[in-house]
């Protein structure tokens, strides 16, 4: 939940617009953020009236690692909510070890995403995040 709270605070407090050149990488898909964005957009006028951007638009300006302990549902939710181009490979090493560590790439390859999105998540997006592309 702390990943969700941090991402929400960055969005609500306007950090994204105040510091547009800072590249923010959220852990674990930003927690529950992908599942909450649509609801948050619908309630933003009440819950975050001073936020400079709609929550979903602000969320799409950040990056997210793919640590979800092989949850393809979480991966697909993040792709739908923020876009595959905002996701980078994450491993959660050393917290996630053994066979779970080995599955950090394979679960993305098994998720049924198109080849371009899969390749972006596994390599190309990180290059863009780091300014190497």
N, C-alpha and C positions, 0 to 999 in steps of 0.2 A: 504494500500500500504506500510505502514511503516514496517509491518511484512515481506513483500517480500524483501524490501530493506535491512533489517537487516540480513535475512537469506542469501541473495546474497552476502553481504559484508563478512560474515563469511566464505563463500565458496571461493570467489575470493581472499581474502587476505591470504588464507592458514591457517586460525585459526584451522581448523579441523585437519590438519596434524601436525601443530606446537604443539598443546596441545591435544594429542589423548586420554588422560584419563579424560578430561573435558567432562561432559555430558551436551549437550545443548538441551533445550526444547523450541521449537518455538511455538508461539501462533498461533491459527487460521490456522492450516495446513501450516504455513509459508506464509500466504497470497496467492498470485497467483503462488507461486513457483511450485506446482505440474503441473500446466498447461504450465509452461514455460521451464521446464527442458529439454525436447527433443529438442526444438529449441535452447536452450542455449548450449547444447552439440554440436549441429551442427555448431554453430558459436563461440565456445570457442576459437578456434585458432586465431580468430580475436578480440573478445571482452575481453577475459581474457587469453592472451597467457602465462602469468606467473603463472597462477593457478596450484598448484601441482597435482590436481586430476581433472578428468572430473566433471563438475557440478553435474551430476546425482549420481556419486559415492560418492562425498562429501556429498550430500544431504542425502544419505542413512546412513550416520554415525551420523546424528542428530535425534532428536525425535520431535514429533508434537502433539499438543493437537487437539481434535476433534471439537472445537467450529466452527460451520459453520451455526448456526441458522437453523439447521435441513436440510441442503442441502445435500441430498444423492448424487447428482452429484459431489459436492466437496469431499465428503467422498470417493467415488469410484475413483476419479482422484488421490487423495492422496494415496490410496491403490495401484493403478497401478504405480504411480510415485516413491514412496519411500518404499512401502511394508507395509502390515498391522501390521507387527511386530514392526514398528517404530511409531505407533500411540497410544496415551493414552487418556483416557476420560478427557474431559474438559467441564466446565459448563458456563464460562463467568459470574459467579455470582459476584456481584449483578447487573451488567449491563444487563444481560438477566434474566428476572424474570417471575413470573407467569406461564402460560401454556408453554411458551418457555423453561423455566428452567426444567419443568417436562419432556419435550421432549428430553432432552440431552442424555438420555440413550435409549429411545424408538426409536429414529430415526436411531440409529446404529443397533438396533435389526431388524428394518424393511428394512434395506438396501440390504438384500439378499446376504450378505457375508456368507461364510461357518462358521459353528459353532465354529471352532477353532479360526478363525480370530476374530469373534465377541467377544468371551470370552477373547482373548488376549487384544483387545482394551479396554474392560470394566474392566479388572483387571490384567491379567498376565503381560502385557507389562509394566505397572507402577511398578510392583515388580522388573522386570528386570532393568528398568531405575534407580530405587533407590537402586539397589544392594541387594534386598531381596530375589531374586529367585535363 
